[in-house]
Amino acid sequence: MASMINKPYPDSSRNDSGLAFVRIGDADMMLMFGIAFGYHPHDKTSWRGGKSKLGQDLRTGLAFPKYQYNSNSPFYYGIYDVKRICPIHNFLTMIHQDIKYLTYANLFVNSNYPATKILFRSLMQDQKGKIVLIINNGTDPAKLAELSKWACEILLYPDNGPSMWEDIKLRDQAIAKITETAKRYNNRLFAFSVGYLTRVLIHYAWQENPYNRYIDFGSALDEITKNKITPPYQSNPGYYADPTYILHYKTTGQKFDITVSN
């Protein structure tokens, strides 16, 4: 999948293929099942508990059939087993997608984080002027100016997505902003790092135009877009090992491969 994110020539010039990847974490599951969670300083997000509009939209996105696009615009889900919220076999019944398009939620983080940084820096060079960046609106203006040197467009969204999403007007505006942007481009990389909003925004963007690459990088972009080391894995990636799926960077041919480790 990593090679699909940064396409080699001549594939990079095609306008009839795309890709989507979203990660479903424990807080996303808590939103879908109406479970409260407290304020976290990194995400600047909390939820009081009970049914939420964002949780409902997350469920709707999972249930939307993806099969008809798998040949030219596959939609991947990064998941993991959150037993305390929902057993994995029950969770899989919520996802309307072929099982071969399910991968690991922590693909870009923890022990894979160093390779992710290499991947994204290569994207900044190879796809300069062709990346749409979707980040939080708390980004420093000076940093935004720096990001604009390699991003063709930057969309800003608020931090506390679940609370904002309860306002129908703000929700509709947020959806309209991403879908209108998705319509304007083909074969562009949309790099998302807006917390819980990412999952639903990618769903709506992909529905509007499946011929872009919509990637949920999450906090793995914080060091690049904010000059901040936020989650612990960024300062000590080797300590947070994910032995199932490993992202490798091969200097020979400059390719990224995902391998399975038992």
C-alpha positions, -999 to 999 in steps of 0.1 A, spaced: 0 0 0 29 24 7 39 22 -29 4 32 -39 7 63 -18 38 75 -36 31 62 -71 60 57 -96 59 72 -131 39 65 -153 13 55 -128 16 89 -111 1 106 -142 -31 84 -143 -64 100 -134 -85 68 -132 -73 53 -100 -72 62 -63 -68 50 -28 -82 56 7 -69 45 41 -85 53 75 -75 41 109 -101 31 135 -88 35 170 -102 30 205 -116 65 208 -134 61 174 -149 29 188 -159 47 220 -177 74 199 -195 47 179 -207 30 210 -215 61 230 -188 57 256 -174 88 273 -137 97 273 -119 125 290 -99 154 276 -66 144 261 -40 172 258 -26 158 225 -59 154 207 -76 183 226 -107 162 224 -132 147 248 -167 133 247 -194 134 274 -208 100 264 -240 89 247 -250 90 211 -230 114 189 -234 126 154 -198 119 147 -201 84 160 -232 79 138 -213 92 107 -184 68 116 -208 39 115 -224 51 83 -190 53 66 -180 18 77 -213 4 64 -210 21 30 -203 -6 4 -168 -3 -11 -166 -35 -32 -174 -18 -65 -143 4 -63 -117 -22 -53 -103 -26 -87 -93 10 -92 -98 28 -59 -95 5 -30 -106 16 5 -84 2 33 -92 2 70 -66 0 97 -81 -18 127 -72 -35 159 -90 -56 185 -105 -34 211 -120 -62 232 -133 -40 260 -155 -21 236 -164 -45 208 -151 -80 200 -132 -81 167 -156 -105 150 -185 -82 158 -166 -52 146 -158 -69 113 -195 -72 106 -198 -34 108 -173 -29 79 -187 -34 45 -154 -42 28 -135 -73 17 -113 -86 45 -82 -84 23 -85 -46 25 -82 -46 63 -48 -38 77 -32 -26 110 -43 6 126 -8 15 138 8 11 103 24 46 104 33 49 141 53 32 169 82 11 156 72 21 120 74 58 127 110 63 114 101 47 81 69 69 79 90 100 83 112 89 54 80 81 34 64 115 39 96 134 33 100 116 0 64 126 -8 72 162 0 99 161 -26 83 138 -52 48 152 -50 57 189 -43 28 211 -52 5 181 -55 -3 174 -18 -35 187 -2 -28 189 36 -57 186 61 -46 197 96 -58 214 127 -64 251 127 -41 257 157 -11 254 134 13 284 137 10 310 108 48 308 102 45 270 100 16 273 76 37 295 53 65 269 54 40 241 46 26 260 17 60 257 -1 52 220 -9 15 217 -3 -8 229 -31 -36 235 -6 -41 234 32 -75 229 48 -78 237 85 -103 220 109 -109 225 146 -94 202 173 -125 191 192 -142 173 164 -169 154 183 -183 185 199 -181 206 167 -199 178 148 -230 182 170 -236 216 154 -254 206 121 -244 238 104 -207 234 112 -208 197 103 -223 205 69 -197 233 63 -169 208 72 -182 182 48 -187 208 20 -152 220 24 -136 186 19 -160 175 -9 -156 207 -29 -118 203 -26 -119 167 -36 -139 176 -67 -113 201 -79 -85 175 -81 -76 141 -96 -47 119 -87 -37 141 -58 -25 130 -23 -48 142 5 -28 139 37 -51 140 68 -41 147 104 -73 160 121 -80 134 147 -115 118 147 -128 140 119 -103 124 95 -123 91 93 -156 108 82 -139 134 60 -121 108 40 -153 89 36 -171 119 22 -141 130 0 -138 94 -14 -175 93 -21 -173 126 -40 -142 116 -60 -125 82 -56 -97 92 -79 -74 108 -53 -54 93 -26 -69 100 8 -45 89 36 -51 90 74 -16 97 87 -28 109 120 -3 121 146 25 107 125 25 141 107 27 162 139 65 165 139 64 177 102 34 200 104 37 213 139 74 209 147 62 191 178 68 156 192 34 147 207 27 110 213 54 91 231 62 68 202 78 98 183 106 101 208 111 64 214 96 44 185 115 13 192 98 9 226 64 8 210 68 -22 188 40 -35 165 52 -70 154 24 -77 130 29 -53 101 62 -36 95 69 -8 70 103 -11 54 122 14 33 145 -2 7 172 21 -5 176 -1 -36 150 11 -59 137 35 -32 106 14 -25 84 9 5 72 -26 14 48 -38 40 58 -72 54 42 -96 79 62 -106 109 51 -135 131 
